[in-house]
Amino acid sequence: MAISFSCPNCGKKLKAPDSAVGKSSKCPGCDTPVTCPEPVYEAELIEPSLAGPNPYDDIDDGTPYSVGGPAHGEEADTGPEPRRPCPMCGEMIVATAAKCRYCGEVFDAKLKKAKKKKKKGSYSYEEENLSGGDIAVAILCSGIGCIAGLVWMIQGKPKGSKMLGLSILMNLIWGVVRLVITAAVQNAQP
């Protein structure tokens, strides 16, 4: 049986034997390389009497669907617990939930306060302690160190007060060293 297909470049109708599937050759009309595709098989038509019973007959029995809630006098089947959508992520959660199990949003006021306290008290090592560069800035450029310490204190980082304290201490030490040097220079002049 021959495979019929068209050249994608010029549209010329081509025929190839079944053994040419996947092989490439040149189109006789435009010399473009063409690969012979797999044959397309036509589907067989099945007679309804031979098909057997319809597997979808039991899905819809023709009764109308209920759109609203339960009819007057009937109780609604709420399942194990009533559910509502999470205001943050929209996932369905238990209506009495204190925290969304999907996004982690906390709804209970007491849990929110505890979560905020926990956040305030937990800092990384870098946020609590001064690095070598921070100490060098505090020693060599105490004015910049004071500014950086104040900024970190405003941000709530614990190392801000350490940086401010070290910068002020170094500023005092540099002031004393400057006074000693100036006094020594003045005493050395004749």
PAZAPA-4460 file (N, C-alpha, C; in steps of 0.05 Angstrom, whole numbers, plus 32768, in hexadecimal, padded with zeros to 4 digits):
% residues 190
    n_x    n_y    n_z   ca_x   ca_y   ca_z    c_x    c_y    c_z   seq   type   mol
   8011   7FE9   8000   8000   8000   8000   8012   8019   8000     1      M     A
   800C   802C   7FF0   801C   8044   7FEE   8013   805A   8001     2      A     A
   8026   806B   800A   8020   8081   801C   801E   809A   800B     3      I     A
   8009   80A9   800D   8005   80C2   7FFE   8009   80DA   8011     4      S     A
   8019   80ED   8008   801E   8106   8018   8026   811C   8005     5      F     A
   8027   8135   8010   802E   814C   8000   8049   8157   8009     6      S     A
   8056   8164   7FF6   8070   8172   7FFC   8068   818B   800C     7      C     A
   8075   8190   8024   806F   81A7   8034   8077   81C1   8026     8      P     A
   8089   81C1   8013   8093   81D9   8006   8082   81E1   7FEE     9      N     A
   807E   81CE   7FDB   8070   81D5   7FC2   8054   81C9   7FC1    10      C     A
   804D   81B6   7FD2   8032   81AB   7FD3   802E   8194   7FBF    11      G     A
   8043   818B   7FB1   8040   8176   7F9D   8038   815C   7FAB    12      K     A
   8025   814D   7FA0   801B   8134   7FAB   8031   811F   7FA5    13      K     A
   8039   8111   7FBB   804D   80FC   7FB9   8043   80E1   7FC3    14      L     A
   804E   80CB   7FB8   8047   80B0   7FC1   8060   80A2   7FC7    15      K     A
   8060   8091   7FDC   8077   8081   7FE3   806D   8066   7FEE    16      A     A
   807E   8051   7FEB   8076   8037   7FF6   8077   8037   8014    17      P     A
   806A   8023   8021   8069   8021   803E   8086   801F   804A    18      D     A
   8098   8014   803B   80B3   8010   8045   80C3   802B   8047    19      S     A
   80B8   8041   803C   80C6   805A   803B   80BF   806C   8054    20      A     A
   80B0   8061   8067   80A8   8071   807F   80C1   807A   808E    21      V     A
   80C3   8095   8093   80D9   80A0   80A2   80F2   80A6   8092    22      G     A
   80F2   809E   8078   8109   80A3   8067   8106   80BE   8059    23      K     A
   811C   80CB   8053   811C   80E5   8046   8125   80E3   8029    24      S     A
   8119   80F4   8018   8121   80F6   7FFC   811B   8112   7FF3    25      S     A
   8122   8118   7FDA   811D   8133   7FCF   8102   8132   7FC0    26      K     A
   80F3   8148   7FC2   80DA   814B   7FB3   80E1   814F   7F96    27      C     A
   80D4   8141   7F83   80DA   8144   7F67   80D2   815F   7F5C    28      P     A
   80C0   816D   7F69   80B7   8187   7F60   80C9   819E   7F68    29      G     A
   80D4   819E   7F80   80E3   81B6   7F8A   80FE   81AF   7F96    30      C     A
   8105   8196   7F97   811F   818C   7FA3   8122   8191   7FC0    31      D     A
   810B   8195   7FCF   810C   8199   7FEC   810D   817D   7FF9    32      T     A
   811E   8179   800E   811E   815F   801C   8103   815A   8029    33      P     A
   80F8   8142   8024   80DE   813B   802F   80E1   8120   803D    34      V     A
   80D5   811E   8055   80D5   8105   8064   80B9   80F8   8061    35      T     A
   80B9   80DE   805B   80A0   80CF   8057   8093   80CA   8073    36      C     A
   807A   80D4   8076   806D   80D0   8090   8061   80B4   8093    37      P     A
   8059   80AE   80AC   804B   8095   80B0   8030   8096   80A4    38      E     A
   8025   807F   809B   800B   8080   808E   7FF5   8087   80A3    39      P     A
   7FE0   8094   8099   7FC9   809A   80AA   7FB4   8086   80A4    40      V     A
   7FAB   8078   80B9   7F97   8064   80B6   7F7C   806F   80BC    41      Y     A
   7F68   8068   80AC   7F4D   8071   80B0   7F40   8060   80C6    42      E     A
   7F30   806D   80D6   7F22   805F   80EC   7F0B   804F   80E0    43      A     A
   7F06   8038   80ED   7EF0   8027   80E4   7ED6   8031   80F0    44      E     A
   7EC1   8031   80E1   7EA7   8038   80EB   7E9A   8020   80F8    45      L     A
   7E91   8022   8111   7E85   800C   811F   7E67   8010   811F    46      I     A
   7E59   7FFC   8118   7E3B   7FFD   8118   7E31   7FFF   8135    47      E     A
   7E1D   800F   813B   7E13   8011   8156   7E09   7FF7   8162    48      P     A
   7DFF   7FE5   8152   7DF5   7FCC   815C   7E0C   7FBA   8165    49      S     A
   7E24   7FBE   8159   7E3B   7FAD   8160   7E4B   7FB9   8178    50      L     A
   7E46   7FD2   817E   7E56   7FE0   8192   7E4F   7FD6   81AE    51      A     A
   7E37   7FCC   81B3   7E30   7FC3   81CE   7E22   7FD9   81DD    52      G     A
   7E1E   7FD6   81F7   7E0F   7FEA   8206   7E20   8004   8209    53      P     A
   7E11   801A   820B   7E1E   8034   820F   7E28   8037   822C    54      N     A
   7E42   803B   8230   7E4D   803C   824B   7E44   8056   825A    55      P     A
   7E39   8069   824B   7E31   8083   8258   7E13   8084   825D    56      Y     A
   7E05   806F   825A   7DE8   806F   825E   7DE0   8075   827B    57      D     A
   7DF0   806C   828E   7DE9   806F   82AA   7DF1   8089   82B7    58      D     A
   7DFF   809B   82A8   7E09   80B4   82B3   7DF2   80C8   82B6    59      I     A
   7DE1   80CC   82A2   7DCC   80DF   82A4   7DB1   80D1   82A0    60      D     A
   7DA1   80D1   82B5   7D87   80C4   82B2   7D71   80D6   82A9    61      D     A
   7D77   80F0   82A3   7D63   8103   8299   7D55   8113   82AE    62      G     A
   7D5B   810F   82C8   7D4E   811F   82DD   7D5C   813B   82DE    63      T     A
   7D4C   8150   82E4   7D58   816B   82E5   7D6B   816E   82FC    64      P     A
   7D7F   817E   82F8   7D93   8183   830D   7D8A   8199   8320    65      Y     A
   7D92   8197   833A   7D8B   81AB   834E   7DA1   81C1   834C    66      S     A
   7D98   81DA   834B   7DAB   81F0   8349   7DAF   81FD   8364    67      V     A
   7D9B   8200   8374   7D9D   820E   838E   7DA4   81FA   83A4    68      G     A
   7D9F   8203   83BD   7DA4   81F3   83D4   7D8E   81DE   83D8    69      G     A
   7D8D   81D2   83F0   7D79   81BE   83F4   7D5D   81CA   83F5    70      P     A
   7D49   81BA   83EE   7D2D   81C4   83EE   7D24   81C9   840A    71      A     A
   7D0E   81D8   840D   7D04   81E0   8427   7CFE   81C7   8438    72      H     A
   7D08   81C6   8450   7D03   81AF   8461   7D19   819A   845F    73      G     A
   7D2A   819B   844B   7D3F   8187   8449   7D59   8192   8456    74      E     A
   7D69   8180   8461   7D83   8188   846C   7D98   8185   8458    75      E     A
   7DAB   8198   8457   7DC1   8197   8444   7DD6   8183   844E    76      A     A
   7DE1   8174   843C   7DF6   8162   8442   7E10   8171   8440    77      D     A
   7E1B   8179   8456   7E33   8189   8456   7E4D   8178   8457    78      T     A
   7E4A   815F   8458   7E62   814E   8459   7E6C   814E   8476    79      G     A
   7E85   8147   8479   7E90   8145   8494   7E91   8161   84A2    80      P     A
   7E9A   8176   8494   7E9C   8190   849F   7E96   81A5   8489    81      E     A
   7E8A   81BB   8490   7E85   81D0   847C   7EA0   81DC   8473    82      P     A
   7EA2   81E4   845A   7EBA   81EF   844F   7EB5   820B   8444    83      R     A
   7ECB   821A   8441   7ECA   8235   8436   7EE4   823A   8427    84      R     A
   7EE5   824D   8415   7EFE   8252   8407   7F10   8263   8418    85      P     A
   7F2A   825E   8416   7F3E   826E   8425   7F3F   828A   8418    86      C     A
   7F3E   829F   8428   7F3E   82BA   841C   7F59   82C1   840E    87      P     A
   7F6E   82B3   8414   7F88   82B9   8408   7F8D   82A9   83EF    88      M     A
   7F88   828F   83EF   7F8F   827E   83D8   7F77   8273   83C9    89      C     A
   7F5F   8274   83D6   7F47   826A   83C9   7F42   824C   83CB    90      G     A
   7F54   823D   83D7   7F4F   8220   83DA   7F3A   821C   83EF    91      E     A
   7F2B   8206   83EC   7F16   81FF   83FF   7F22   81F4   8419    92      M     A
   7F1B   8201   842F   7F25   81F8   8449   7F0E   81F5   845C    93      I     A
   7F12   81E8   8473   7EFD   81E4   8487   7EF5   8200   8491    94      V     A
   7EDB   8204   8495   7ED1   821F   849C   7EDC   8229   84B7    95      A     A
   7EE2   8217   84C9   7EEC   821F   84E3   7F0B   821E   84E5    96      T     A
   7F19   821C   84CE   7F36   821A   84CF   7F42   8234   84D9    97      A     A
   7F58   8230   84E9   7F67   8247   84F3   7F7E   824E   84E1    98      A     A
   7F85   823C   84CF   7F9B   8240   84BD   7F96   8231   84A3    99      K     A
   7F9C   823C   848C   7F98   822F   8472   7FAE   821A   846E   100      C     A
   7FA6   8202   8467   7FBA   81ED   8464   7FC8   81EF   8449   101      R     A
   7FBF   8200   8437   7FCB   8203   841D   7FE0   8219   841C   102      Y     A
   7FD7   8231   8424   7FE9   8248   8423   7FF6   8250   843D   103      C     A
   7FEB   8246   8454   7FF7   824B   846E   7FEC   8265   847B   104      G     A
   7FD8   8272   846F   7FCD   828A   847A   7FC0   8284   8495   105      E     A
   7FC5   8294   84A9   7FBA   8290   84C4   7FA1   82A3   84C7   106      V     A
   7F8B   8298   84D1   7F72   82A7   84D4   7F6D   82AD   84F2   107      F     A
   7F77   829D   8504   7F72   82A1   8521   7F84   82B7   852B   108      D     A
   7F79   82CA   853B   7F88   82E1   8545   7F9E   82D9   8557   109      A     A
   7F9A   82C5   8569   7FAE   82BD   857B   7FC6   82B0   856D   110      K     A
   7FBF   82A0   8558   7FD5   8294   8549   7FE5   82A8   8539   111      L     A
   7FD7   82BD   852F   7FE5   82D2   8520   7FF9   82E0   8532   112      K     A
   7FF1   82E7   854B   8003   82F4   855E   801B   82E2   8564   113      K     A
   8016   82C8   8568   802C   82B6   856E   803F   82B4   8557   114      A     A
   8034   82B4   853E   8044   82B2   8526   8056   82CB   8523   115      K     A
   804A   82E3   8529   805A   82FC   8528   8070   82FC   853D   116      K     A
   806A   82F3   8555   807E   82F2   856A   8095   82E0   8562   117      K     A
   808E   82C9   8556   80A2   82B6   854E   80B3   82C2   8538   118      K     A
   80A7   82D1   8525   80B6   82DD   8510   80C9   82F2   851B   119      K     A
   80C1   8302   852F   80D2   8317   853A   80EA   830B   8547   120      K     A
   80E8   82F4   8554   80FD   82E9   8564   8110   82D7   8554   121      G     A
   8109   82D1   853B   811A   82BE   852C   8129   82CE   8516   122      S     A
   8143   82D1   851A   8154   82DF   8507   816A   82CC   84FE   123      Y     A
   8174   82D0   84E6   818A   82C0   84DD   81A4   82C9   84E9   124      S     A
   81B9   82BA   84E6   81D3   82C1   84F2   81DD   82DB   84E7   125      Y     A
   81D9   82E0   84CC   81E2   82F9   84C0   81D3   8311   84CA   126      E     A
   81B9   830E   84D2   81A9   8325   84DC   81B0   832B   84F9   127      E     A
   81BA   8317   8508   81C0   831C   8524   81DD   8325   852A   128      E     A
   81F0   831B   851A   820C   8320   851F   8219   8331   8509   129      N     A
   822D   8340   8511   823C   8351   84FE   8250   8340   84EF   130      L     A
   8253   8345   84D5   8267   8337   84C5   8281   8347   84C8   131      S     A
   8296   833C   84BC   82B0   8349   84BC   82B0   8364   84AE   132      G     A
   82A1   8366   8498   829E   837F   848A   828F   8394   849A   133      G     A
   827B   838B   84A9   826C   839D   84BA   827E   83A8   84D0   134      D     A
   828E   8397   84DC   82A0   83A0   84F1   82B5   83B3   84E6   135      I     A
   82BF   83AE   84CE   82D3   83BF   84C2   82C7   83DB   84BC   136      A     A
   82AE   83DC   84B3   82A1   83F5   84AE   829D   8404   84C8   137      V     A
   8295   83F6   84DD   8291   8403   84F8   82AB   840E   8503   138      A     A
   82C1   8401   84FE   82DB   840A   8508   82E7   8421   84F7   139      I     A
   82E7   841D   84DD   82F4   8430   84CB   82E3   8448   84C4   140      L     A
   82C9   8444   84C1   82B6   8459   84B9   829F   8459   84CC   141      C     A
   82A4   8463   84E4   8290   8461   84F9   8277   8471   84F3   142      S     A
   8278   8486   84E4   8260   8496   84DC   824E   8485   84CA   143      G     A
   825A   8478   84B7   824A   8466   84A5   823F   844F   84B5   144      I     A
   824F   8445   84C7   8246   842F   84D8   822E   8436   84E9   145      G     A
   822E   844F   84F4   8217   8459   8503   81FE   8459   84F2   146      C     A
   8201   8464   84DA   81EA   8465   84C7   81DF   8449   84C1   147      I     A
   81F2   8437   84BB   81E9   841B   84B4   81DC   840E   84CD   148      A     A
   81E7   8413   84E4   81DB   8408   84FD   81BF   8413   8501   149      G     A
   81BB   842D   84FD   81A0   8438   8500   818C   842C   84EB   150      L     A
   8195   8429   84D3   8184   841D   84BE   817C   8401   84C6   151      V     A
   818F   83F1   84CF   8189   83D6   84D7   8177   83D5   84EF   152      W     A
   817A   83E8   8502   8168   83E9   8519   814B   83F0   8510   153      M     A
   8148   8402   84FD   812E   8408   84F2   8122   83F0   84E5   154      I     A
   8132   83E0   84D7   8128   83C7   84CA   8122   83B1   84DE   155      Q     A
   812B   83B5   84F7   8125   83A1   850B   813A   838B   850E   156      G     A
   8151   838F   8502   8167   837B   8503   8176   837F   851D   157      K     A
   817B   8369   852C   818A   836C   8545   81A7   8376   8542   158      P     A
   81B3   8372   852B   81CF   837A   8528   81D1   8399   8525   159      K     A
   81BA   83A7   8522   81BB   83C4   851F   81C5   83D1   8538   160      G     A
   81BC   83C8   8550   81C5   83D4   8569   81E3   83CD   856E   161      S     A
   81EB   83B6   8565   8208   83AF   8568   8219   83C1   8557   162      K     A
   8210   83C6   853E   821F   83D7   852C   8220   83F3   8536   163      M     A
   8209   83FD   853F   8208   8419   854A   821A   841C   8562   164      L     A
   8219   8409   8574   822A   840A   858C   8247   8409   8586   165      G     A
   824F   83F7   8574   826C   83F5   856C   8275   840E   855E   166      L     A
   8264   8419   854D   826C   8431   853E   826F   8449   8551   167      S     A
   825D   844C   8564   8260   8462   8578   8279   845E   8589   168      I     A
   827E   8445   8591   8296   843F   85A1   82AF   8446   8591   169      L     A
   82B0   843E   8578   82C8   8443   8568   82CB   8461   8562   170      M     A
   82B4   8470   8560   82B5   848D   855C   82C2   849A   8574   171      N     A
   82BA   8491   858C   82C6   849B   85A5   82E4   8495   85A6   172      L     A
   82EB   847C   859F   8307   8474   85A0   8317   8485   858C   173      I     A
   830D   8489   8574   831B   8499   8560   831E   84B6   856A   174      W     A
   8309   84C0   8577   830B   84DB   8582   8321   84DE   8597   175      G     A
   8323   84CA   85A9   8338   84CA   85BE   8353   84C8   85B1   176      V     A
   8356   84B6   859D   8370   84B3   858F   8377   84CE   8581   177      V     A
   8365   84DB   8575   836A   84F5   8568   8373   850A   857C   178      R     A
   8366   850A   8593   836E   851E   85A8   838A   8518   85B2   179      L     A
   8390   84FF   85B6   83AB   84F8   85C0   83C0   8500   85AB   180      V     A
   83BB   84FB   8592   83CE   8501   857D   83D1   8520   857B   181      I     A
   83BB   852E   857B   83BD   854C   8579   83CC   8557   8591   182      T     A
   83C7   854D   85A9   83D5   8557   85C1   83F2   8550   85BF   183      A     A
   83FA   8539   85B5   8416   8531   85B2   8424   8543   859E   184      A     A
   8416   854A   8588   8422   855B   8573   8426   8577   857E   185      V     A
   8413   8582   858D   8415   859D   8598   842B   859E   85AD   186      Q     A
   842E   8589   85BD   8444   8589   85D1   845F   8586   85C4   187      N     A
   8460   857A   85AD   847A   8575   85A0   8484   858D   8591   188      A     A
   8473   85A1   858C   847B   85B9   857D   848A   85CC   8591   189      Q     A
   84A1   85D8   8587   84B1   85EA   8599   84A5   8606   859C   190      P     A
***
